[in-house]
Amino acid sequence: MNSVAGSANGNDKIAMWYHDPECINIQYVLGPVVNNFTNVPDDAVKIEITAGRFAVFETDRESDVDNLADTIRMFSRCVFYGWIKEHRDMVSLQNFTFERYINKKVYIYVPISVK
């Protein structure tokens, strides 16, 4: 959580649950947003999120490190058990659902189908 709130690697990070095809486990990965993989270390997990339509949810206020875990927990419950449950016919499984941390605000991106 410290790396989310810190500014050493910038203030724009993405986090998601990710299943690497070469690994049995699902991992929670967190990293900076980059435009290309040119300067990304070889041992880093590189995930490309393709363009598409997303429903974007934003926390109503900033979160500091002390309450970030609780904020994410409650926020994701509202999105996953509220909006997604009601709109499951719109959700696309062809792209990633992810969290984005910009400065001290939290956003959840849910891919939706183009109709």
Secondary structure, 3 states (H helix, E strand, C coil): CHHHHCCCCCCEEEEEEEECCCCCCEEEEEEECCCCCCCCCCCCCCCCCCCCEEEEEECCCCCCCCCHHHHHHHHHHHHHHHHHHHCCCCECCCCCCEEEEECCEEEEEEEECCC
